[in-house]
């Protein structure tokens, strides 16, 4: 096992101890949630494991020619009102779609 593989194994095990959702690369090369980490056989030689990624999200204001993403709805609305953004173009919530194959 390489140092990078050991770092990954350590971070996955620590995340499992902290109650985070763990996934393994299962049948058909798809990431699958570990249903019960207490019963999971963390065999890092045979399987790949990861901490389940959380989708990123932002709030976007659409202007005439430019679009700006903000980390919170409060920030998006505050800036949208000061810039003369139309209400229907202010603070539109967007969330990343995560491909479970990668």
Gaussian input, Z-matrix of N, CA and C with variables (Angstrom, degrees):
# hf/3-21g

backbone

0 1
 N
 C     1     B1
 C     2     B2     1     A1
 N     3     B3     2     A2     1     D1
 C     4     B4     3     A3     2     D2
 C     5     B5     4     A4     3     D3
 N     6     B6     5     A5     4     D4
 C     7     B7     6     A6     5     D5
 C     8     B8     7     A7     6     D6
 N     9     B9     8     A8     7     D7
 C    10    B10     9     A9     8     D8
 C    11    B11    10    A10     9     D9
 N    12    B12    11    A11    10    D10
 C    13    B13    12    A12    11    D11
 C    14    B14    13    A13    12    D12
 N    15    B15    14    A14    13    D13
 C    16    B16    15    A15    14    D14
 C    17    B17    16    A16    15    D15
 N    18    B18    17    A17    16    D16
 C    19    B19    18    A18    17    D17
 C    20    B20    19    A19    18    D18
 N    21    B21    20    A20    19    D19
 C    22    B22    21    A21    20    D20
 C    23    B23    22    A22    21    D21
 N    24    B24    23    A23    22    D22
 C    25    B25    24    A24    23    D23
 C    26    B26    25    A25    24    D24
 N    27    B27    26    A26    25    D25
 C    28    B28    27    A27    26    D26
 C    29    B29    28    A28    27    D27
 N    30    B30    29    A29    28    D28
 C    31    B31    30    A30    29    D29
 C    32    B32    31    A31    30    D30
 N    33    B33    32    A32    31    D31
 C    34    B34    33    A33    32    D32
 C    35    B35    34    A34    33    D33
 N    36    B36    35    A35    34    D34
 C    37    B37    36    A36    35    D35
 C    38    B38    37    A37    36    D36
 N    39    B39    38    A38    37    D37
 C    40    B40    39    A39    38    D38
 C    41    B41    40    A40    39    D39
 N    42    B42    41    A41    40    D40
 C    43    B43    42    A42    41    D41
 C    44    B44    43    A43    42    D42
 N    45    B45    44    A44    43    D43
 C    46    B46    45    A45    44    D44
 C    47    B47    46    A46    45    D45
 N    48    B48    47    A47    46    D46
 C    49    B49    48    A48    47    D47
 C    50    B50    49    A49    48    D48
 N    51    B51    50    A50    49    D49
 C    52    B52    51    A51    50    D50
 C    53    B53    52    A52    51    D51
 N    54    B54    53    A53    52    D52
 C    55    B55    54    A54    53    D53
 C    56    B56    55    A55    54    D54
 N    57    B57    56    A56    55    D55
 C    58    B58    57    A57    56    D56
 C    59    B59    58    A58    57    D57
 N    60    B60    59    A59    58    D58
 C    61    B61    60    A60    59    D59
 C    62    B62    61    A61    60    D60
 N    63    B63    62    A62    61    D61
 C    64    B64    63    A63    62    D62
 C    65    B65    64    A64    63    D63
 N    66    B66    65    A65    64    D64
 C    67    B67    66    A66    65    D65
 C    68    B68    67    A67    66    D66
 N    69    B69    68    A68    67    D67
 C    70    B70    69    A69    68    D68
 C    71    B71    70    A70    69    D69
 N    72    B72    71    A71    70    D70
 C    73    B73    72    A72    71    D71
 C    74    B74    73    A73    72    D72
 N    75    B75    74    A74    73    D73
 C    76    B76    75    A75    74    D74
 C    77    B77    76    A76    75    D75
 N    78    B78    77    A77    76    D76
 C    79    B79    78    A78    77    D77
 C    80    B80    79    A79    78    D78
 N    81    B81    80    A80    79    D79
 C    82    B82    81    A81    80    D80
 C    83    B83    82    A82    81    D81
 N    84    B84    83    A83    82    D82
 C    85    B85    84    A84    83    D83
 C    86    B86    85    A85    84    D84
 N    87    B87    86    A86    85    D85
 C    88    B88    87    A87    86    D86
 C    89    B89    88    A88    87    D87
 N    90    B90    89    A89    88    D88
 C    91    B91    90    A90    89    D89
 C    92    B92    91    A91    90    D90
 N    93    B93    92    A92    91    D91
 C    94    B94    93    A93    92    D92
 C    95    B95    94    A94    93    D93
 N    96    B96    95    A95    94    D94
 C    97    B97    96    A96    95    D95
 C    98    B98    97    A97    96    D96
 N    99    B99    98    A98    97    D97
 C   100   B100    99    A99    98    D98
 C   101   B101   100   A100    99    D99
 N   102   B102   101   A101   100   D100
 C   103   B103   102   A102   101   D101
 C   104   B104   103   A103   102   D102
 N   105   B105   104   A104   103   D103
 C   106   B106   105   A105   104   D104
 C   107   B107   106   A106   105   D105
 N   108   B108   107   A107   106   D106
 C   109   B109   108   A108   107   D107
 C   110   B110   109   A109   108   D108
 N   111   B111   110   A110   109   D109
 C   112   B112   111   A111   110   D110
 C   113   B113   112   A112   111   D111
 N   114   B114   113   A113   112   D112
 C   115   B115   114   A114   113   D113
 C   116   B116   115   A115   114   D114
 N   117   B117   116   A116   115   D115
 C   118   B118   117   A117   116   D116
 C   119   B119   118   A118   117   D117
 N   120   B120   119   A119   118   D118
 C   121   B121   120   A120   119   D119
 C   122   B122   121   A121   120   D120
 N   123   B123   122   A122   121   D121
 C   124   B124   123   A123   122   D122
 C   125   B125   124   A124   123   D123
 N   126   B126   125   A125   124   D124
 C   127   B127   126   A126   125   D125
 C   128   B128   127   A127   126   D126
 N   129   B129   128   A128   127   D127
 C   130   B130   129   A129   128   D128
 C   131   B131   130   A130   129   D129
 N   132   B132   131   A131   130   D130
 C   133   B133   132   A132   131   D131
 C   134   B134   133   A133   132   D132
 N   135   B135   134   A134   133   D133
 C   136   B136   135   A135   134   D134
 C   137   B137   136   A136   135   D135
 N   138   B138   137   A137   136   D136
 C   139   B139   138   A138   137   D137
 C   140   B140   139   A139   138   D138
 N   141   B141   140   A140   139   D139
 C   142   B142   141   A141   140   D140
 C   143   B143   142   A142   141   D141
 N   144   B144   143   A143   142   D142
 C   145   B145   144   A144   143   D143
 C   146   B146   145   A145   144   D144
 N   147   B147   146   A146   145   D145
 C   148   B148   147   A147   146   D146
 C   149   B149   148   A148   147   D147
 N   150   B150   149   A149   148   D148
 C   151   B151   150   A150   149   D149
 C   152   B152   151   A151   150   D150
 N   153   B153   152   A152   151   D151
 C   154   B154   153   A153   152   D152
 C   155   B155   154   A154   153   D153
 N   156   B156   155   A155   154   D154
 C   157   B157   156   A156   155   D155
 C   158   B158   157   A157   156   D156
 N   159   B159   158   A158   157   D157
 C   160   B160   159   A159   158   D158
 C   161   B161   160   A160   159   D159
 N   162   B162   161   A161   160   D160
 C   163   B163   162   A162   161   D161
 C   164   B164   163   A163   162   D162
 N   165   B165   164   A164   163   D163
 C   166   B166   165   A165   164   D164
 C   167   B167   166   A166   165   D165
 N   168   B168   167   A167   166   D166
 C   169   B169   168   A168   167   D167
 C   170   B170   169   A169   168   D168
 N   171   B171   170   A170   169   D169
 C   172   B172   171   A171   170   D170
 C   173   B173   172   A172   171   D171
 N   174   B174   173   A173   172   D172
 C   175   B175   174   A174   173   D173
 C   176   B176   175   A175   174   D174
 N   177   B177   176   A176   175   D175
 C   178   B178   177   A177   176   D176
 C   179   B179   178   A178   177   D177
 N   180   B180   179   A179   178   D178
 C   181   B181   180   A180   179   D179
 C   182   B182   181   A181   180   D180
 N   183   B183   182   A182   181   D181
 C   184   B184   183   A183   182   D182
 C   185   B185   184   A184   183   D183
 N   186   B186   185   A185   184   D184
 C   187   B187   186   A186   185   D185
 C   188   B188   187   A187   186   D186
 N   189   B189   188   A188   187   D187
 C   190   B190   189   A189   188   D188
 C   191   B191   190   A190   189   D189
 N   192   B192   191   A191   190   D190
 C   193   B193   192   A192   191   D191
 C   194   B194   193   A193   192   D192
 N   195   B195   194   A194   193   D193
 C   196   B196   195   A195   194   D194
 C   197   B197   196   A196   195   D195
 N   198   B198   197   A197   196   D196
 C   199   B199   198   A198   197   D197
 C   200   B200   199   A199   198   D198
 N   201   B201   200   A200   199   D199
 C   202   B202   201   A201   200   D200
 C   203   B203   202   A202   201   D201
 N   204   B204   203   A203   202   D202
 C   205   B205   204   A204   203   D203
 C   206   B206   205   A205   204   D204
 N   207   B207   206   A206   205   D205
 C   208   B208   207   A207   206   D206
 C   209   B209   208   A208   207   D207
 N   210   B210   209   A209   208   D208
 C   211   B211   210   A210   209   D209
 C   212   B212   211   A211   210   D210
 N   213   B213   212   A212   211   D211
 C   214   B214   213   A213   212   D212
 C   215   B215   214   A214   213   D213
 N   216   B216   215   A215   214   D214
 C   217   B217   216   A216   215   D215
 C   218   B218   217   A217   216   D216
 N   219   B219   218   A218   217   D217
 C   220   B220   219   A219   218   D218
 C   221   B221   220   A220   219   D219
 N   222   B222   221   A221   220   D220
 C   223   B223   222   A222   221   D221
 C   224   B224   223   A223   222   D222
 N   225   B225   224   A224   223   D223
 C   226   B226   225   A225   224   D224
 C   227   B227   226   A226   225   D225
 N   228   B228   227   A227   226   D226
 C   229   B229   228   A228   227   D227
 C   230   B230   229   A229   228   D228
 N   231   B231   230   A230   229   D229
 C   232   B232   231   A231   230   D230
 C   233   B233   232   A232   231   D231
 N   234   B234   233   A233   232   D232
 C   235   B235   234   A234   233   D233
 C   236   B236   235   A235   234   D234
 N   237   B237   236   A236   235   D235
 C   238   B238   237   A237   236   D236
 C   239   B239   238   A238   237   D237
 N   240   B240   239   A239   238   D238
 C   241   B241   240   A240   239   D239
 C   242   B242   241   A241   240   D240
 N   243   B243   242   A242   241   D241
 C   244   B244   243   A243   242   D242
 C   245   B245   244   A244   243   D243
 N   246   B246   245   A245   244   D244
 C   247   B247   246   A246   245   D245
 C   248   B248   247   A247   246   D246
 N   249   B249   248   A248   247   D247
 C   250   B250   249   A249   248   D248
 C   251   B251   250   A250   249   D249
 N   252   B252   251   A251   250   D250
 C   253   B253   252   A252   251   D251
 C   254   B254   253   A253   252   D252
 N   255   B255   254   A254   253   D253
 C   256   B256   255   A255   254   D254
 C   257   B257   256   A256   255   D255
 N   258   B258   257   A257   256   D256
 C   259   B259   258   A258   257   D257
 C   260   B260   259   A259   258   D258
 N   261   B261   260   A260   259   D259
 C   262   B262   261   A261   260   D260
 C   263   B263   262   A262   261   D261
 N   264   B264   263   A263   262   D262
 C   265   B265   264   A264   263   D263
 C   266   B266   265   A265   264   D264
 N   267   B267   266   A266   265   D265
 C   268   B268   267   A267   266   D266
 C   269   B269   268   A268   267   D267
 N   270   B270   269   A269   268   D268
 C   271   B271   270   A270   269   D269
 C   272   B272   271   A271   270   D270
 N   273   B273   272   A272   271   D271
 C   274   B274   273   A273   272   D272
 C   275   B275   274   A274   273   D273
 N   276   B276   275   A275   274   D274
 C   277   B277   276   A276   275   D275
 C   278   B278   277   A277   276   D276
 N   279   B279   278   A278   277   D277
 C   280   B280   279   A279   278   D278
 C   281   B281   280   A280   279   D279
 N   282   B282   281   A281   280   D280
 C   283   B283   282   A282   281   D281
 C   284   B284   283   A283   282   D282
 N   285   B285   284   A284   283   D283
 C   286   B286   285   A285   284   D284
 C   287   B287   286   A286   285   D285
 N   288   B288   287   A287   286   D286
 C   289   B289   288   A288   287   D287
 C   290   B290   289   A289   288   D288
 N   291   B291   290   A290   289   D289
 C   292   B292   291   A291   290   D290
 C   293   B293   292   A292   291   D291
 N   294   B294   293   A293   292   D292
 C   295   B295   294   A294   293   D293
 C   296   B296   295   A295   294   D294
 N   297   B297   296   A296   295   D295
 C   298   B298   297   A297   296   D296
 C   299   B299   298   A298   297   D297
 N   300   B300   299   A299   298   D298
 C   301   B301   300   A300   299   D299
 C   302   B302   301   A301   300   D300
 N   303   B303   302   A302   301   D301
 C   304   B304   303   A303   302   D302
 C   305   B305   304   A304   303   D303

   B1=1.4487
   B2=1.5272
   B3=1.3298
   B4=1.4604
   B5=1.5369
   B6=1.3140
   B7=1.4669
   B8=1.5309
   B9=1.3226
   B10=1.4713
   B11=1.5285
   B12=1.3148
   B13=1.4643
   B14=1.5337
   B15=1.3279
   B16=1.4721
   B17=1.5223
   B18=1.3387
   B19=1.4750
   B20=1.5293
   B21=1.3476
   B22=1.4595
   B23=1.5343
   B24=1.3281
   B25=1.4622
   B26=1.5277
   B27=1.3137
   B28=1.4662
   B29=1.5326
   B30=1.3359
   B31=1.4685
   B32=1.5299
   B33=1.3390
   B34=1.4657
   B35=1.5260
   B36=1.3280
   B37=1.4655
   B38=1.5229
   B39=1.3163
   B40=1.4658
   B41=1.5331
   B42=1.3280
   B43=1.4645
   B44=1.5298
   B45=1.3297
   B46=1.4708
   B47=1.5294
   B48=1.3223
   B49=1.4722
   B50=1.5243
   B51=1.3307
   B52=1.4601
   B53=1.5248
   B54=1.3391
   B55=1.4570
   B56=1.5099
   B57=1.3330
   B58=1.4603
   B59=1.5251
   B60=1.3349
   B61=1.4572
   B62=1.5259
   B63=1.3371
   B64=1.4636
   B65=1.5225
   B66=1.3252
   B67=1.4598
   B68=1.5159
   B69=1.3369
   B70=1.4599
   B71=1.5209
   B72=1.3154
   B73=1.4623
   B74=1.5174
   B75=1.3283
   B76=1.4537
   B77=1.5145
   B78=1.3277
   B79=1.4599
   B80=1.5143
   B81=1.2974
   B82=1.4628
   B83=1.5243
   B84=1.3478
   B85=1.4659
   B86=1.5283
   B87=1.3175
   B88=1.4642
   B89=1.5235
   B90=1.3371
   B91=1.4601
   B92=1.5187
   B93=1.3376
   B94=1.4551
   B95=1.5224
   B96=1.3319
   B97=1.4637
   B98=1.5212
   B99=1.3314
   B100=1.4641
   B101=1.5243
   B102=1.3080
   B103=1.4619
   B104=1.5276
   B105=1.3156
   B106=1.4679
   B107=1.5217
   B108=1.3389
   B109=1.4666
   B110=1.5255
   B111=1.3349
   B112=1.4623
   B113=1.5202
   B114=1.3298
   B115=1.4575
   B116=1.5279
   B117=1.3190
   B118=1.4668
   B119=1.5287
   B120=1.2899
   B121=1.4599
   B122=1.5239
   B123=1.3065
   B124=1.4596
   B125=1.5240
   B126=1.3283
   B127=1.4510
   B128=1.5264
   B129=1.3262
   B130=1.4572
   B131=1.5262
   B132=1.3176
   B133=1.4631
   B134=1.5263
   B135=1.3308
   B136=1.4646
   B137=1.5318
   B138=1.3286
   B139=1.4649
   B140=1.5193
   B141=1.3316
   B142=1.4572
   B143=1.5197
   B144=1.3252
   B145=1.4528
   B146=1.5241
   B147=1.3369
   B148=1.4635
   B149=1.5144
   B150=1.3194
   B151=1.4538
   B152=1.5272
   B153=1.3249
   B154=1.4686
   B155=1.5299
   B156=1.3315
   B157=1.4649
   B158=1.5281
   B159=1.2941
   B160=1.4597
   B161=1.5278
   B162=1.3284
   B163=1.4624
   B164=1.5258
   B165=1.3099
   B166=1.4648
   B167=1.5220
   B168=1.3149
   B169=1.4532
   B170=1.5118
   B171=1.3184
   B172=1.4594
   B173=1.5212
   B174=1.2989
   B175=1.4564
   B176=1.5161
   B177=1.3158
   B178=1.4600
   B179=1.5171
   B180=1.3336
   B181=1.4621
   B182=1.5208
   B183=1.3253
   B184=1.4577
   B185=1.5267
   B186=1.3245
   B187=1.4528
   B188=1.5226
   B189=1.3168
   B190=1.4634
   B191=1.5272
   B192=1.3118
   B193=1.4612
   B194=1.5246
   B195=1.3072
   B196=1.4557
   B197=1.5295
   B198=1.3164
   B199=1.4608
   B200=1.5176
   B201=1.3199
   B202=1.4483
   B203=1.5182
   B204=1.3284
   B205=1.4549
   B206=1.5204
   B207=1.3371
   B208=1.4562
   B209=1.5328
   B210=1.3294
   B211=1.4630
   B212=1.5294
   B213=1.3244
   B214=1.4629
   B215=1.5224
   B216=1.3179
   B217=1.4605
   B218=1.5270
   B219=1.3207
   B220=1.4688
   B221=1.5209
   B222=1.3409
   B223=1.4675
   B224=1.5230
   B225=1.3193
   B226=1.4634
   B227=1.5232
   B228=1.3338
   B229=1.4634
   B230=1.5181
   B231=1.3221
   B232=1.4675
   B233=1.5273
   B234=1.3115
   B235=1.4635
   B236=1.5193
   B237=1.3322
   B238=1.4654
   B239=1.5133
   B240=1.3275
   B241=1.4606
   B242=1.5217
   B243=1.3165
   B244=1.4710
   B245=1.5183
   B246=1.3214
   B247=1.4718
   B248=1.5220
   B249=1.3025
   B250=1.4527
   B251=1.5165
   B252=1.2982
   B253=1.4661
   B254=1.5283
   B255=1.3338
   B256=1.4581
   B257=1.5349
   B258=1.3275
   B259=1.4652
   B260=1.5222
   B261=1.3293
   B262=1.4636
   B263=1.5254
   B264=1.3192
   B265=1.4627
   B266=1.5171
   B267=1.3183
   B268=1.4544
   B269=1.5251
   B270=1.3061
   B271=1.4622
   B272=1.5246
   B273=1.2980
   B274=1.4627
   B275=1.5289
   B276=1.3324
   B277=1.4589
   B278=1.5310
   B279=1.3361
   B280=1.4586
   B281=1.5189
   B282=1.3419
   B283=1.4507
   B284=1.5244
   B285=1.3211
   B286=1.4562
   B287=1.5299
   B288=1.3156
   B289=1.4580
   B290=1.5206
   B291=1.3298
   B292=1.4608
   B293=1.5173
   B294=1.3320
   B295=1.4506
   B296=1.5224
   B297=1.3126
   B298=1.4671
   B299=1.5196
   B300=1.3328
   B301=1.4669
   B302=1.5162
   B303=1.3294
   B304=1.4691
   B305=1.5017
   A1=108.12
   A2=115.96
   A3=120.73
   A4=109.95
   A5=116.03
   A6=120.17
   A7=110.84
   A8=116.78
   A9=120.52
   A10=110.72
   A11=117.51
   A12=121.07
   A13=110.74
   A14=116.94
   A15=120.33
   A16=110.82
   A17=117.21
   A18=120.28
   A19=110.13
   A20=116.34
   A21=120.50
   A22=110.07
   A23=117.45
   A24=121.34
   A25=110.28
   A26=117.31
   A27=121.49
   A28=110.86
   A29=117.41
   A30=119.92
   A31=111.06
   A32=117.31
   A33=120.72
   A34=110.29
   A35=117.31
   A36=120.49
   A37=111.44
   A38=117.67
   A39=121.13
   A40=110.42
   A41=116.96
   A42=120.69
   A43=110.33
   A44=117.03
   A45=120.75
   A46=110.24
   A47=116.99
   A48=120.73
   A49=111.84
   A50=116.38
   A51=121.64
   A52=112.87
   A53=117.11
   A54=120.71
   A55=115.96
   A56=117.91
   A57=119.75
   A58=109.88
   A59=115.79
   A60=121.00
   A61=109.70
   A62=115.92
   A63=122.63
   A64=108.50
   A65=116.29
   A66=122.25
   A67=109.83
   A68=115.18
   A69=120.77
   A70=108.64
   A71=115.72
   A72=120.76
   A73=107.20
   A74=115.31
   A75=120.96
   A76=113.68
   A77=114.14
   A78=121.18
   A79=110.29
   A80=115.13
   A81=123.01
   A82=112.21
   A83=115.77
   A84=121.26
   A85=112.24
   A86=116.96
   A87=122.03
   A88=109.39
   A89=115.70
   A90=120.39
   A91=108.68
   A92=115.82
   A93=123.02
   A94=109.26
   A95=116.49
   A96=120.72
   A97=110.34
   A98=116.63
   A99=122.01
   A100=105.95
   A101=117.03
   A102=120.87
   A103=112.21
   A104=117.41
   A105=121.39
   A106=107.92
   A107=116.84
   A108=119.58
   A109=112.37
   A110=117.49
   A111=118.69
   A112=111.43
   A113=116.28
   A114=120.50
   A115=112.32
   A116=116.41
   A117=120.03
   A118=110.42
   A119=114.69
   A120=121.08
   A121=106.01
   A122=116.40
   A123=120.48
   A124=109.91
   A125=115.61
   A126=121.75
   A127=107.88
   A128=115.84
   A129=121.38
   A130=112.45
   A131=117.10
   A132=120.78
   A133=110.50
   A134=116.46
   A135=120.82
   A136=113.77
   A137=116.84
   A138=120.34
   A139=111.26
   A140=114.86
   A141=121.38
   A142=107.26
   A143=115.96
   A144=122.55
   A145=108.70
   A146=115.99
   A147=121.00
   A148=109.16
   A149=114.88
   A150=121.49
   A151=105.71
   A152=116.85
   A153=120.18
   A154=109.53
   A155=117.04
   A156=119.25
   A157=111.40
   A158=115.22
   A159=121.74
   A160=108.09
   A161=117.81
   A162=119.08
   A163=111.05
   A164=115.41
   A165=119.93
   A166=108.01
   A167=115.61
   A168=119.49
   A169=110.37
   A170=114.13
   A171=119.98
   A172=108.09
   A173=115.74
   A174=122.53
   A175=106.87
   A176=116.23
   A177=121.63
   A178=110.14
   A179=114.57
   A180=121.80
   A181=107.58
   A182=116.24
   A183=121.60
   A184=109.01
   A185=114.87
   A186=121.07
   A187=107.98
   A188=117.38
   A189=120.71
   A190=111.69
   A191=117.42
   A192=120.24
   A193=112.95
   A194=117.62
   A195=121.29
   A196=110.38
   A197=114.81
   A198=121.79
   A199=107.52
   A200=116.20
   A201=120.84
   A202=110.45
   A203=115.84
   A204=122.03
   A205=109.43
   A206=115.77
   A207=122.05
   A208=109.31
   A209=117.23
   A210=120.15
   A211=114.41
   A212=117.99
   A213=120.01
   A214=109.68
   A215=115.70
   A216=120.82
   A217=110.35
   A218=116.65
   A219=120.39
   A220=110.83
   A221=116.18
   A222=120.19
   A223=111.09
   A224=117.56
   A225=121.20
   A226=111.25
   A227=116.95
   A228=119.81
   A229=111.69
   A230=116.56
   A231=120.00
   A232=111.00
   A233=116.38
   A234=119.88
   A235=110.57
   A236=117.24
   A237=120.80
   A238=112.64
   A239=117.31
   A240=120.30
   A241=111.95
   A242=117.59
   A243=119.94
   A244=111.74
   A245=117.46
   A246=120.50
   A247=112.76
   A248=118.17
   A249=120.73
   A250=113.56
   A251=116.86
   A252=121.72
   A253=108.90
   A254=117.16
   A255=120.90
   A256=108.77
   A257=118.52
   A258=120.44
   A259=113.92
   A260=117.70
   A261=119.74
   A262=112.46
   A263=118.14
   A264=122.45
   A265=112.29
   A266=116.91
   A267=121.70
   A268=110.78
   A269=115.52
   A270=123.22
   A271=113.22
   A272=115.67
   A273=120.19
   A274=107.42
   A275=116.17
   A276=121.99
   A277=109.82
   A278=116.23
   A279=121.67
   A280=108.53
   A281=115.61
   A282=121.37
   A283=109.04
   A284=114.94
   A285=122.00
   A286=110.44
   A287=116.14
   A288=121.47
   A289=107.20
   A290=116.58
   A291=120.97
   A292=109.36
   A293=115.19
   A294=121.35
   A295=108.20
   A296=116.92
   A297=121.44
   A298=112.72
   A299=117.73
   A300=120.96
   A301=112.49
   A302=117.77
   A303=119.48
   A304=111.50
   D1=131.23
   D2=179.99
   D3=-77.16
   D4=167.87
   D5=177.57
   D6=-61.64
   D7=-40.52
   D8=179.08
   D9=-64.02
   D10=-40.63
   D11=177.44
   D12=-65.56
   D13=-37.66
   D14=177.53
   D15=-67.00
   D16=-39.26
   D17=177.26
   D18=-62.13
   D19=-44.20
   D20=179.37
   D21=-62.59
   D22=-45.70
   D23=-179.91
   D24=-60.03
   D25=-43.44
   D26=-179.90
   D27=-63.87
   D28=-43.23
   D29=-179.19
   D30=-67.42
   D31=-37.19
   D32=178.02
   D33=-66.04
   D34=-45.33
   D35=-179.67
   D36=-64.98
   D37=-41.28
   D38=177.87
   D39=-64.16
   D40=-41.72
   D41=178.24
   D42=-63.22
   D43=-40.60
   D44=177.85
   D45=-61.87
   D46=-42.22
   D47=177.39
   D48=-61.95
   D49=-32.33
   D50=-179.05
   D51=-87.16
   D52=5.52
   D53=175.36
   D54=85.39
   D55=10.56
   D56=178.28
   D57=-76.77
   D58=154.66
   D59=-179.95
   D60=-74.84
   D61=127.92
   D62=179.59
   D63=-109.83
   D64=144.06
   D65=176.93
   D66=-123.79
   D67=153.37
   D68=173.36
   D69=-125.34
   D70=154.32
   D71=179.17
   D72=-82.02
   D73=107.13
   D74=-172.16
   D75=-103.18
   D76=-151.98
   D77=-178.28
   D78=-57.43
   D79=147.22
   D80=176.99
   D81=60.29
   D82=24.53
   D83=177.43
   D84=56.30
   D85=42.12
   D86=176.92
   D87=-116.34
   D88=140.15
   D89=176.75
   D90=-73.69
   D91=130.31
   D92=-176.28
   D93=-125.86
   D94=137.75
   D95=178.81
   D96=-65.96
   D97=137.48
   D98=170.48
   D99=-76.41
   D100=118.12
   D101=-176.14
   D102=-69.62
   D103=-42.59
   D104=-177.87
   D105=-137.06
   D106=100.64
   D107=-175.64
   D108=-66.36
   D109=-21.77
   D110=177.46
   D111=-68.27
   D112=-27.11
   D113=179.52
   D114=-98.49
   D115=-5.15
   D116=-176.90
   D117=-68.13
   D118=138.70
   D119=174.50
   D120=-96.67
   D121=96.61
   D122=-177.31
   D123=-75.96
   D124=73.31
   D125=177.99
   D126=-90.91
   D127=92.81
   D128=-175.83
   D129=-73.51
   D130=-8.91
   D131=176.98
   D132=-80.75
   D133=-39.04
   D134=-176.84
   D135=-93.41
   D136=-29.23
   D137=-174.56
   D138=-126.43
   D139=157.97
   D140=172.00
   D141=-101.23
   D142=138.31
   D143=178.68
   D144=-125.35
   D145=153.48
   D146=175.53
   D147=-153.34
   D148=162.42
   D149=170.84
   D150=-79.89
   D151=131.24
   D152=-177.34
   D153=-59.87
   D154=123.92
   D155=-179.12
   D156=-70.69
   D157=143.11
   D158=176.05
   D159=-97.41
   D160=136.39
   D161=179.40
   D162=-66.26
   D163=139.23
   D164=175.56
   D165=-78.44
   D166=149.86
   D167=177.52
   D168=-140.78
   D169=153.97
   D170=178.38
   D171=-153.39
   D172=170.82
   D173=176.87
   D174=-119.05
   D175=129.07
   D176=-171.68
   D177=-114.93
   D178=137.83
   D179=170.56
   D180=-105.73
   D181=128.00
   D182=178.40
   D183=-100.79
   D184=119.61
   D185=178.28
   D186=-104.65
   D187=-174.65
   D188=-179.06
   D189=-56.94
   D190=-49.10
   D191=-175.55
   D192=-123.21
   D193=-19.71
   D194=-176.04
   D195=-119.47
   D196=152.83
   D197=175.59
   D198=-126.97
   D199=139.58
   D200=-178.84
   D201=-129.37
   D202=133.00
   D203=177.98
   D204=-98.15
   D205=144.31
   D206=-178.61
   D207=-130.50
   D208=151.12
   D209=-176.17
   D210=-75.35
   D211=-14.90
   D212=-179.28
   D213=-144.38
   D214=157.53
   D215=178.12
   D216=-66.48
   D217=-33.44
   D218=179.31
   D219=-62.80
   D220=-46.07
   D221=179.14
   D222=-64.02
   D223=-42.67
   D224=-178.93
   D225=-62.83
   D226=-44.22
   D227=-179.31
   D228=-68.64
   D229=-40.47
   D230=-179.57
   D231=-62.29
   D232=-45.62
   D233=-179.30
   D234=-72.60
   D235=-37.55
   D236=179.62
   D237=-61.21
   D238=-38.66
   D239=-179.79
   D240=-70.82
   D241=-32.98
   D242=-179.06
   D243=-78.65
   D244=-19.78
   D245=-177.37
   D246=-98.92
   D247=4.41
   D248=178.61
   D249=74.62
   D250=25.90
   D251=178.48
   D252=-71.94
   D253=139.19
   D254=177.28
   D255=-63.84
   D256=142.49
   D257=-178.30
   D258=-54.87
   D259=-36.85
   D260=-179.46
   D261=-72.74
   D262=-11.11
   D263=178.01
   D264=-108.14
   D265=13.43
   D266=-177.26
   D267=-105.69
   D268=131.86
   D269=171.77
   D270=57.02
   D271=55.88
   D272=175.27
   D273=-85.21
   D274=124.46
   D275=-175.11
   D276=-79.39
   D277=128.45
   D278=177.40
   D279=-127.25
   D280=140.49
   D281=179.75
   D282=-132.44
   D283=138.65
   D284=-179.70
   D285=-65.69
   D286=137.97
   D287=172.43
   D288=-93.38
   D289=120.38
   D290=-177.56
   D291=-95.06
   D292=126.47
   D293=176.23
   D294=-81.00
   D295=119.97
   D296=-176.51
   D297=-76.78
   D298=-0.46
   D299=-179.17
   D300=-89.23
   D301=-15.82
   D302=-174.75
   D303=-113.93

